[in-house]
C-alpha cells in the first residue's frame, strides 16, 4: 500500500508544478485581450485544461497530506482515535460512493469523447477536449487510492 502513497504523491507534486505556468498563461491572456485587443482562445482553453488537471489530479494528494477542507468545529480539538473514526466513517459513507459514482458515469463520457475526437466548439480553440475529459479519471482514482492507504495506515499503525 505504500506504493499507492508514492504514486499519489508523485502525481500530485508533478501536477502542482503547473500552477505557476497556468498563472503566467492567464496573465498573457489578460494582457493580450486588454492591451493588444487580441483574444487568445487557445491559451484561454489551455488555462482551463491546466486548471482541471490541477483540481482533479491533486485531489488525492491533498487528501493524502490531510490538507483538504473540512468543517472542524469538533474535529480540531478531538483525539487522534476520534479523528480516525470520523475519517473512516465519512470516507465510507461519502468519499467512496461519490468517487465510485463519478468514476462509473465518467467512463461513457470519456469513451464517447475519445471516439469522436471531441474538439473545442470555439473558433481558435484547442482540438483536444477528449484529453481534458480524461483528466476526470484522476479524481476518483487518486481519492480512492488515498483513502485506502489512509485506512491501512490507520488500522496497522
C-alpha angles and dihedrals in degrees: 000000000000088000089062090057090047094054094043090052092047091050093046096046093045095049093044088063086072092069096084091045090049090051092049092049091050090053090051090050092050095045093047092049101044102030103032099027090231121130116214105200092169093056092042090055091045088057088052090050091051092046092052091046092050094047097043098035098046097047094091092044092052090047090048091053090048090237098122122122116268136160100247106180091128099015099062098067097032127113122264091250092054091047091051092051092048091048092049096047095043091046092053095043100040117007101048097044094044092046091048092050092049091049093046096049095041093060094074093039094053094040092053091047091053093045092057094033088234115218136184119289091210120096107254092014127137122276096219108080089131090063091051091051089053088065087073088079091063092066103060096030096053093041093051090045093049091048093050090049091049091050093051092044091051096045097045096039 
